[in-house]
């Protein structure tokens, strides 16, 4: 870990490997409904996304727009407000995510 360098030619190298986004047909996405820990509200979760955070955010935005609901995406998980599991599975399959349950 480097905190500060006085060398103007210093090239910082990260120890974290770059994550590549898998092709949609290679993704193993699991869609589930969860009620616990959400104040009685129902949420649909999409787990198992492997890829960059930007691609995760883009997929989440597309799902939220098509479902007409809100939600969030972080740590490889997309949370969509409401009980829209069947609609999300159909949308993911139409987008090429064939390995979706």
N, CA, C and O atoms as CSV, one atom per row, in Angstrom:
chain,resi,resn,atom,element,x,y,z
A,1,UNK,N,N,0.843,-1.173,0.000
A,1,UNK,CA,C,0.000,0.000,0.000
A,1,UNK,C,C,0.885,1.230,0.000
A,1,UNK,O,O,1.777,1.356,0.838
A,2,UNK,N,N,0.646,2.134,-0.928
A,2,UNK,CA,C,1.408,3.369,-1.027
A,2,UNK,C,C,0.492,4.521,-0.648
A,2,UNK,O,O,-0.610,4.665,-1.180
A,3,UNK,N,N,0.964,5.324,0.267
A,3,UNK,CA,C,0.160,6.449,0.714
A,3,UNK,C,C,0.513,7.700,-0.071
A,3,UNK,O,O,-0.373,8.450,-0.479
A,4,UNK,N,N,1.826,7.934,-0.288
A,4,UNK,CA,C,2.251,9.146,-0.957
A,4,UNK,C,C,3.611,8.909,-1.605
A,4,UNK,O,O,4.464,8.226,-1.039
A,5,UNK,N,N,3.808,9.475,-2.796
A,5,UNK,CA,C,5.084,9.370,-3.477
A,5,UNK,C,C,5.483,10.740,-3.998
A,5,UNK,O,O,4.667,11.464,-4.567
A,6,UNK,N,N,6.764,11.090,-3.796
A,6,UNK,CA,C,7.253,12.374,-4.297
A,6,UNK,C,C,7.819,12.258,-5.703
A,6,UNK,O,O,8.173,13.267,-6.313
A,7,UNK,N,N,7.907,11.050,-6.219
A,7,UNK,CA,C,8.424,10.819,-7.555
A,7,UNK,C,C,7.360,11.208,-8.584
A,7,UNK,O,O,6.285,10.608,-8.603
A,8,UNK,N,N,7.635,12.208,-9.450
A,8,UNK,CA,C,6.625,12.613,-10.434
A,8,UNK,C,C,6.393,11.557,-11.528
A,8,UNK,O,O,5.371,11.599,-12.213
A,9,UNK,N,N,7.328,10.615,-11.699
A,9,UNK,CA,C,7.186,9.570,-12.712
A,9,UNK,C,C,6.642,8.263,-12.142
A,9,UNK,O,O,6.647,7.236,-12.822
A,10,UNK,N,N,6.174,8.301,-10.899
A,10,UNK,CA,C,5.685,7.092,-10.247
A,10,UNK,C,C,4.421,6.594,-10.938
A,10,UNK,O,O,3.514,7.373,-11.230
A,11,UNK,N,N,4.370,5.282,-11.197
A,11,UNK,CA,C,3.220,4.667,-11.837
A,11,UNK,C,C,2.563,3.734,-10.837
A,11,UNK,O,O,3.112,2.677,-10.525
A,12,UNK,N,N,1.421,4.100,-10.339
A,12,UNK,CA,C,0.711,3.303,-9.348
A,12,UNK,C,C,0.125,2.060,-9.996
A,12,UNK,O,O,-0.545,2.158,-11.024
A,13,UNK,N,N,0.368,0.887,-9.408
A,13,UNK,CA,C,-0.169,-0.364,-9.902
A,13,UNK,C,C,-1.080,-0.962,-8.841
A,13,UNK,O,O,-0.687,-1.115,-7.684
A,14,UNK,N,N,-2.274,-1.291,-9.235
A,14,UNK,CA,C,-3.248,-1.861,-8.314
A,14,UNK,C,C,-3.029,-3.363,-8.194
A,14,UNK,O,O,-2.660,-4.030,-9.160
A,15,UNK,N,N,-3.264,-3.887,-6.984
A,15,UNK,CA,C,-3.164,-5.323,-6.756
A,15,UNK,C,C,-4.443,-6.044,-7.162
A,15,UNK,O,O,-4.450,-7.266,-7.304
A,16,UNK,N,N,-5.533,-5.286,-7.351
A,16,UNK,CA,C,-6.803,-5.888,-7.693
A,16,UNK,C,C,-6.841,-6.260,-9.180
A,16,UNK,O,O,-6.508,-5.442,-10.036
A,17,UNK,N,N,-7.248,-7.498,-9.480
A,17,UNK,CA,C,-7.343,-7.883,-10.884
A,17,UNK,C,C,-8.536,-7.202,-11.557
A,17,UNK,O,O,-9.557,-6.950,-10.918
A,18,UNK,N,N,-8.397,-6.910,-12.836
A,18,UNK,CA,C,-9.484,-6.303,-13.583
A,18,UNK,C,C,-10.527,-7.374,-13.894
A,18,UNK,O,O,-10.197,-8.443,-14.407
A,19,UNK,N,N,-11.767,-7.083,-13.583
A,19,UNK,CA,C,-12.850,-8.025,-13.811
A,19,UNK,C,C,-13.458,-7.755,-15.180
A,19,UNK,O,O,-13.845,-6.629,-15.492
A,20,UNK,N,N,-13.536,-8.799,-15.985
A,20,UNK,CA,C,-14.169,-8.667,-17.292
A,20,UNK,C,C,-15.604,-9.159,-17.193
A,20,UNK,O,O,-15.898,-10.118,-16.479
A,21,UNK,N,N,-16.473,-8.507,-17.904
A,21,UNK,CA,C,-17.867,-8.901,-17.905
A,21,UNK,C,C,-18.042,-10.119,-18.800
A,21,UNK,O,O,-17.638,-10.123,-19.963
A,22,UNK,N,N,-18.653,-11.149,-18.231
A,22,UNK,CA,C,-18.918,-12.356,-19.011
A,22,UNK,C,C,-20.030,-12.082,-20.014
A,22,UNK,O,O,-20.872,-11.209,-19.804
A,23,UNK,N,N,-20.022,-12.832,-21.095
A,23,UNK,CA,C,-21.081,-12.713,-22.097
A,23,UNK,C,C,-22.408,-13.121,-21.463
A,23,UNK,O,O,-22.421,-13.955,-20.558
A,24,UNK,N,N,-23.519,-12.552,-21.916
A,24,UNK,CA,C,-24.821,-12.877,-21.309
A,24,UNK,C,C,-25.124,-14.370,-21.244
A,24,UNK,O,O,-25.687,-14.839,-20.255
A,25,UNK,N,N,-24.763,-15.118,-22.273
A,25,UNK,CA,C,-25.073,-16.546,-22.257
A,25,UNK,C,C,-24.219,-17.332,-21.264
A,25,UNK,O,O,-24.543,-18.477,-20.951
A,26,UNK,N,N,-23.137,-16.741,-20.765
A,26,UNK,CA,C,-22.265,-17.408,-19.792
A,26,UNK,C,C,-22.568,-17.004,-18.351
A,26,UNK,O,O,-22.015,-17.586,-17.418
A,27,UNK,N,N,-23.429,-16.026,-18.161
A,27,UNK,CA,C,-23.793,-15.566,-16.821
A,27,UNK,C,C,-24.770,-16.555,-16.181
A,27,UNK,O,O,-25.650,-17.091,-16.854
A,28,UNK,N,N,-24.607,-16.791,-14.878
A,28,UNK,CA,C,-25.541,-17.623,-14.123
A,28,UNK,C,C,-26.280,-16.717,-13.151
A,28,UNK,O,O,-25.838,-16.512,-12.021
A,29,UNK,N,N,-27.397,-16.182,-13.594
A,29,UNK,CA,C,-28.160,-15.258,-12.774
A,29,UNK,C,C,-29.285,-15.994,-12.063
A,29,UNK,O,O,-29.949,-16.850,-12.648
A,30,UNK,N,N,-29.491,-15.654,-10.801
A,30,UNK,CA,C,-30.560,-16.243,-9.997
A,30,UNK,C,C,-31.484,-15.121,-9.546
A,30,UNK,O,O,-31.041,-14.137,-8.954
A,31,UNK,N,N,-32.766,-15.279,-9.831
A,31,UNK,CA,C,-33.761,-14.269,-9.484
A,31,UNK,C,C,-34.601,-14.809,-8.340
A,31,UNK,O,O,-35.138,-15.914,-8.426
A,32,UNK,N,N,-34.718,-14.026,-7.259
A,32,UNK,CA,C,-35.490,-14.465,-6.103
A,32,UNK,C,C,-36.268,-13.288,-5.524
A,32,UNK,O,O,-36.007,-12.129,-5.847
A,33,UNK,N,N,-37.218,-13.610,-4.672
A,33,UNK,CA,C,-38.021,-12.590,-4.006
A,33,UNK,C,C,-37.662,-12.620,-2.527
A,33,UNK,O,O,-37.533,-13.690,-1.932
A,34,UNK,N,N,-37.502,-11.449,-1.943
A,34,UNK,CA,C,-37.112,-11.343,-0.543
A,34,UNK,C,C,-37.992,-10.322,0.151
A,34,UNK,O,O,-38.291,-9.262,-0.399
A,35,UNK,N,N,-38.407,-10.659,1.379
A,35,UNK,CA,C,-39.230,-9.747,2.164
A,35,UNK,C,C,-38.558,-9.338,3.468
A,35,UNK,O,O,-38.906,-8.309,4.046
A,36,UNK,N,N,-37.610,-10.124,3.932
A,36,UNK,CA,C,-36.987,-9.872,5.232
A,36,UNK,C,C,-36.034,-8.682,5.185
A,36,UNK,O,O,-35.318,-8.479,4.204
A,37,UNK,N,N,-36.038,-7.908,6.250
A,37,UNK,CA,C,-35.093,-6.795,6.383
A,37,UNK,C,C,-35.409,-5.611,5.505
A,37,UNK,O,O,-34.544,-4.767,5.274
A,38,UNK,N,N,-36.635,-5.528,5.007
A,38,UNK,CA,C,-36.998,-4.434,4.111
A,38,UNK,C,C,-38.244,-3.704,4.600
A,38,UNK,O,O,-38.947,-3.070,3.813
A,39,UNK,N,N,-38.509,-3.792,5.871
A,39,UNK,CA,C,-39.650,-3.081,6.431
A,39,UNK,C,C,-40.980,-3.577,5.902
A,39,UNK,O,O,-41.914,-2.787,5.763
A,40,UNK,N,N,-41.096,-4.862,5.602
A,40,UNK,CA,C,-42.334,-5.425,5.090
A,40,UNK,C,C,-42.517,-5.279,3.593
A,40,UNK,O,O,-43.470,-5.815,3.028
A,41,UNK,N,N,-41.621,-4.566,2.949
A,41,UNK,CA,C,-41.711,-4.382,1.495
A,41,UNK,C,C,-41.137,-5.608,0.791
A,41,UNK,O,O,-40.275,-6.305,1.326
A,42,UNK,N,N,-41.627,-5.852,-0.400
A,42,UNK,CA,C,-41.142,-6.972,-1.203
A,42,UNK,C,C,-40.129,-6.456,-2.221
A,42,UNK,O,O,-40.321,-5.401,-2.826
A,43,UNK,N,N,-39.052,-7.212,-2.402
A,43,UNK,CA,C,-38.025,-6.842,-3.384
A,43,UNK,C,C,-37.634,-8.082,-4.181
A,43,UNK,O,O,-37.608,-9.195,-3.656
A,44,UNK,N,N,-37.335,-7.867,-5.446
A,44,UNK,CA,C,-36.859,-8.944,-6.310
A,44,UNK,C,C,-35.357,-8.778,-6.468
A,44,UNK,O,O,-34.881,-7.702,-6.832
A,45,UNK,N,N,-34.607,-9.846,-6.192
A,45,UNK,CA,C,-33.143,-9.795,-6.251
A,45,UNK,C,C,-32.629,-10.589,-7.436
A,45,UNK,O,O,-33.113,-11.685,-7.721
A,46,UNK,N,N,-31.640,-10.025,-8.127
A,46,UNK,CA,C,-30.946,-10.720,-9.208
A,46,UNK,C,C,-29.504,-10.872,-8.741
A,46,UNK,O,O,-28.777,-9.888,-8.604
A,47,UNK,N,N,-29.101,-12.111,-8.500
A,47,UNK,CA,C,-27.756,-12.380,-7.975
A,47,UNK,C,C,-26.921,-13.120,-8.998
A,47,UNK,O,O,-27.444,-13.752,-9.916
A,48,UNK,N,N,-25.587,-13.028,-8.820
A,48,UNK,CA,C,-24.673,-13.824,-9.621
A,48,UNK,C,C,-24.065,-13.113,-10.814
A,48,UNK,O,O,-23.412,-13.757,-11.635
A,49,UNK,N,N,-24.256,-11.805,-10.939
A,49,UNK,CA,C,-23.684,-11.085,-12.079
A,49,UNK,C,C,-22.173,-11.005,-11.931
A,49,UNK,O,O,-21.671,-10.604,-10.880
A,50,UNK,N,N,-21.448,-11.380,-12.971
A,50,UNK,CA,C,-19.989,-11.301,-12.984
A,50,UNK,C,C,-19.593,-10.278,-14.035
A,50,UNK,O,O,-19.845,-10.467,-15.224
A,51,UNK,N,N,-18.968,-9.189,-13.588
A,51,UNK,CA,C,-18.554,-8.160,-14.533
A,51,UNK,C,C,-18.253,-6.851,-13.847
A,51,UNK,O,O,-18.204,-6.767,-12.620
A,52,UNK,N,N,-18.054,-5.837,-14.654
A,52,UNK,CA,C,-17.706,-4.527,-14.119
A,52,UNK,C,C,-18.928,-3.871,-13.495
A,52,UNK,O,O,-20.068,-4.214,-13.806
A,53,UNK,N,N,-18.666,-2.927,-12.615
A,53,UNK,CA,C,-19.740,-2.218,-11.937
A,53,UNK,C,C,-20.564,-1.393,-12.927
A,53,UNK,O,O,-21.776,-1.252,-12.761
A,54,UNK,N,N,-19.912,-0.851,-13.950
A,54,UNK,CA,C,-20.636,-0.067,-14.960
A,54,UNK,C,C,-21.644,-0.933,-15.719
A,54,UNK,O,O,-22.765,-0.498,-15.981
A,55,UNK,N,N,-21.243,-2.159,-16.069
A,55,UNK,CA,C,-22.152,-3.064,-16.772
A,55,UNK,C,C,-23.306,-3.496,-15.872
A,55,UNK,O,O,-24.437,-3.653,-16.333
A,56,UNK,N,N,-23.011,-3.689,-14.574
A,56,UNK,CA,C,-24.056,-4.033,-13.616
A,56,UNK,C,C,-25.070,-2.895,-13.506
A,56,UNK,O,O,-26.279,-3.129,-13.495
A,57,UNK,N,N,-24.567,-1.662,-13.423
A,57,UNK,CA,C,-25.452,-0.500,-13.335
A,57,UNK,C,C,-26.302,-0.363,-14.597
A,57,UNK,O,O,-27.480,-0.017,-14.517
A,58,UNK,N,N,-25.713,-0.628,-15.752
A,58,UNK,CA,C,-26.443,-0.519,-17.017
A,58,UNK,C,C,-27.569,-1.557,-17.088
A,58,UNK,O,O,-28.680,-1.239,-17.513
A,59,UNK,N,N,-27.281,-2.798,-16.673
A,59,UNK,CA,C,-28.304,-3.840,-16.670
A,59,UNK,C,C,-29.404,-3.492,-15.674
A,59,UNK,O,O,-30.586,-3.671,-15.969
A,60,UNK,N,N,-29.028,-3.000,-14.508
A,60,UNK,CA,C,-30.017,-2.622,-13.492
A,60,UNK,C,C,-30.923,-1.517,-14.006
A,60,UNK,O,O,-32.136,-1.563,-13.802
A,61,UNK,N,N,-30.349,-0.530,-14.666
A,61,UNK,CA,C,-31.147,0.574,-15.202
A,61,UNK,C,C,-32.139,0.066,-16.240
A,61,UNK,O,O,-33.296,0.485,-16.267
A,62,UNK,N,N,-31.675,-0.834,-17.087
A,62,UNK,CA,C,-32.543,-1.396,-18.118
A,62,UNK,C,C,-33.707,-2.171,-17.487
A,62,UNK,O,O,-34.848,-2.040,-17.930
A,63,UNK,N,N,-33.426,-2.974,-16.461
A,63,UNK,CA,C,-34.475,-3.746,-15.799
A,63,UNK,C,C,-35.455,-2.830,-15.071
A,63,UNK,O,O,-36.667,-3.031,-15.143
A,64,UNK,N,N,-34.930,-1.823,-14.372
A,64,UNK,CA,C,-35.797,-0.892,-13.638
A,64,UNK,C,C,-36.694,-0.118,-14.587
A,64,UNK,O,O,-37.866,0.108,-14.285
A,65,UNK,N,N,-36.163,0.291,-15.727
A,65,UNK,CA,C,-36.941,1.049,-16.702
A,65,UNK,C,C,-38.057,0.193,-17.283
A,65,UNK,O,O,-39.198,0.643,-17.396
A,66,UNK,N,N,-37.728,-1.036,-17.650
A,66,UNK,CA,C,-38.736,-1.913,-18.265
A,66,UNK,C,C,-39.808,-2.353,-17.276
A,66,UNK,O,O,-40.947,-2.602,-17.668
A,67,UNK,N,N,-39.448,-2.453,-15.975
A,67,UNK,CA,C,-40.433,-2.847,-14.968
A,67,UNK,C,C,-41.194,-1.639,-14.434
A,67,UNK,O,O,-42.252,-1.798,-13.823
A,68,UNK,N,N,-40.678,-0.453,-14.652
A,68,UNK,CA,C,-41.333,0.751,-14.170
A,68,UNK,C,C,-41.245,0.913,-12.663
A,68,UNK,O,O,-42.143,1.483,-12.043
A,69,UNK,N,N,-40.159,0.410,-12.069
A,69,UNK,CA,C,-39.984,0.498,-10.625
A,69,UNK,C,C,-38.598,1.020,-10.299
A,69,UNK,O,O,-37.772,1.214,-11.191
A,70,UNK,N,N,-38.349,1.242,-9.032
A,70,UNK,CA,C,-37.037,1.677,-8.574
A,70,UNK,C,C,-36.201,0.490,-8.153
A,70,UNK,O,O,-36.633,-0.659,-8.239
A,71,UNK,N,N,-35.006,0.784,-7.700
A,71,UNK,CA,C,-34.126,-0.274,-7.237
A,71,UNK,C,C,-32.701,0.208,-7.142
A,71,UNK,O,O,-32.435,1.404,-7.260
A,72,UNK,N,N,-31.780,-0.717,-6.930
A,72,UNK,CA,C,-30.365,-0.376,-6.831
A,72,UNK,C,C,-29.524,-1.557,-7.295
A,72,UNK,O,O,-30.021,-2.666,-7.490
A,73,UNK,N,N,-28.223,-1.278,-7.464
A,73,UNK,CA,C,-27.307,-2.334,-7.885
A,73,UNK,C,C,-25.958,-2.115,-7.216
A,73,UNK,O,O,-25.394,-1.022,-7.282
A,74,UNK,N,N,-25.443,-3.155,-6.573
A,74,UNK,CA,C,-24.106,-3.098,-5.989
A,74,UNK,C,C,-23.635,-4.503,-5.646
A,74,UNK,O,O,-24.445,-5.394,-5.391
A,75,UNK,N,N,-22.340,-4.694,-5.643
A,75,UNK,CA,C,-21.709,-5.965,-5.267
A,75,UNK,C,C,-22.256,-7.162,-6.042
A,75,UNK,O,O,-22.476,-8.224,-5.461
A,76,UNK,N,N,-22.478,-7.002,-7.347
A,76,UNK,CA,C,-22.936,-8.105,-8.169
A,76,UNK,C,C,-24.386,-8.491,-7.945
A,76,UNK,O,O,-24.803,-9.581,-8.334
A,77,UNK,N,N,-25.165,-7.606,-7.317
A,77,UNK,CA,C,-26.556,-7.893,-7.000
A,77,UNK,C,C,-27.433,-6.723,-7.419
A,77,UNK,O,O,-27.089,-5.564,-7.188
A,78,UNK,N,N,-28.564,-7.034,-8.037
A,78,UNK,CA,C,-29.516,-6.005,-8.443
A,78,UNK,C,C,-30.773,-6.188,-7.608
A,78,UNK,O,O,-31.314,-7.289,-7.515
A,79,UNK,N,N,-31.234,-5.099,-7.001
A,79,UNK,CA,C,-32.452,-5.126,-6.202
A,79,UNK,C,C,-33.504,-4.292,-6.917
A,79,UNK,O,O,-33.298,-3.106,-7.174
A,80,UNK,N,N,-34.633,-4.919,-7.238
A,80,UNK,CA,C,-35.744,-4.241,-7.904
A,80,UNK,C,C,-36.911,-4.213,-6.925
A,80,UNK,O,O,-37.245,-5.234,-6.324
A,81,UNK,N,N,-37.527,-3.057,-6.763
A,81,UNK,CA,C,-38.652,-2.935,-5.846
A,81,UNK,C,C,-39.869,-3.663,-6.400
A,81,UNK,O,O,-40.177,-3.580,-7.588
A,82,UNK,N,N,-40.550,-4.377,-5.513
A,82,UNK,CA,C,-41.773,-5.059,-5.899
A,82,UNK,C,C,-41.545,-6.518,-6.256
A,82,UNK,O,O,-40.412,-6.991,-6.351
A,83,UNK,N,N,-42.662,-7.216,-6.453
A,83,UNK,CA,C,-42.620,-8.642,-6.770
A,83,UNK,C,C,-42.798,-8.817,-8.271
A,83,UNK,O,O,-43.909,-9.036,-8.754
A,84,UNK,N,N,-41.690,-8.718,-9.007
A,84,UNK,CA,C,-41.714,-8.773,-10.470
A,84,UNK,C,C,-40.770,-9.859,-10.998
A,84,UNK,O,O,-40.131,-9.690,-12.036
A,85,UNK,N,N,-40.695,-10.968,-10.272
A,85,UNK,CA,C,-39.755,-12.035,-10.616
A,85,UNK,C,C,-39.978,-12.582,-12.024
A,85,UNK,O,O,-39.031,-12.694,-12.802
A,86,UNK,N,N,-41.225,-12.923,-12.356
A,86,UNK,CA,C,-41.519,-13.521,-13.663
A,86,UNK,C,C,-41.190,-12.559,-14.802
A,86,UNK,O,O,-40.673,-12.970,-15.841
A,87,UNK,N,N,-41.490,-11.286,-14.603
A,87,UNK,CA,C,-41.215,-10.276,-15.624
A,87,UNK,C,C,-39.704,-10.113,-15.840
A,87,UNK,O,O,-39.247,-9.964,-16.973
A,88,UNK,N,N,-38.934,-10.142,-14.744
A,88,UNK,CA,C,-37.481,-9.983,-14.841
A,88,UNK,C,C,-36.848,-11.189,-15.521
A,88,UNK,O,O,-35.943,-11.032,-16.341
A,89,UNK,N,N,-37.312,-12.393,-15.190
A,89,UNK,CA,C,-36.775,-13.598,-15.836
A,89,UNK,C,C,-37.024,-13.528,-17.342
A,89,UNK,O,O,-36.138,-13.847,-18.135
A,90,UNK,N,N,-38.224,-13.114,-17.733
A,90,UNK,CA,C,-38.545,-13.003,-19.163
A,90,UNK,C,C,-37.679,-11.935,-19.835
A,90,UNK,O,O,-37.203,-12.137,-20.952
A,91,UNK,N,N,-37.472,-10.801,-19.160
A,91,UNK,CA,C,-36.638,-9.729,-19.718
A,91,UNK,C,C,-35.192,-10.184,-19.874
A,91,UNK,O,O,-34.566,-9.930,-20.903
A,92,UNK,N,N,-34.662,-10.854,-18.857
A,92,UNK,CA,C,-33.273,-11.327,-18.921
A,92,UNK,C,C,-33.092,-12.335,-20.054
A,92,UNK,O,O,-32.085,-12.304,-20.762
A,93,UNK,N,N,-34.057,-13.219,-20.223
A,93,UNK,CA,C,-33.950,-14.196,-21.304
A,93,UNK,C,C,-34.034,-13.530,-22.672
A,93,UNK,O,O,-33.382,-13.970,-23.619
A,94,UNK,N,N,-34.841,-12.462,-22.781
A,94,UNK,CA,C,-34.917,-11.753,-24.062
A,94,UNK,C,C,-33.633,-10.977,-24.344
A,94,UNK,O,O,-33.326,-10.681,-25.499
A,95,UNK,N,N,-32.873,-10.642,-23.276
A,95,UNK,CA,C,-31.599,-9.934,-23.447
A,95,UNK,C,C,-30.433,-10.892,-23.711
A,95,UNK,O,O,-29.304,-10.444,-23.910
A,96,UNK,N,N,-30.691,-12.202,-23.717
A,96,UNK,CA,C,-29.645,-13.174,-24.013
A,96,UNK,C,C,-29.090,-13.899,-22.815
A,96,UNK,O,O,-28.170,-14.704,-22.955
A,97,UNK,N,N,-29.626,-13.634,-21.633
A,97,UNK,CA,C,-29.178,-14.332,-20.417
A,97,UNK,C,C,-29.943,-15.648,-20.334
A,97,UNK,O,O,-30.978,-15.731,-19.673
A,98,UNK,N,N,-29.426,-16.679,-21.010
A,98,UNK,CA,C,-30.147,-17.935,-21.147
A,98,UNK,C,C,-30.096,-18.786,-19.889
A,98,UNK,O,O,-30.998,-19.595,-19.670
A,99,UNK,N,N,-29.068,-18.632,-19.051
A,99,UNK,CA,C,-28.903,-19.443,-17.860
A,99,UNK,C,C,-29.480,-18.701,-16.655
A,99,UNK,O,O,-28.754,-18.365,-15.719
A,100,UNK,N,N,-30.777,-18.451,-16.684
A,100,UNK,CA,C,-31.442,-17.658,-15.652
A,100,UNK,C,C,-32.563,-18.485,-15.030
A,100,UNK,O,O,-33.329,-19.143,-15.732
A,101,UNK,N,N,-32.645,-18.439,-13.696
A,101,UNK,CA,C,-33.723,-19.143,-12.980
A,101,UNK,C,C,-34.335,-18.203,-11.964
A,101,UNK,O,O,-35.260,-18.586,-11.248
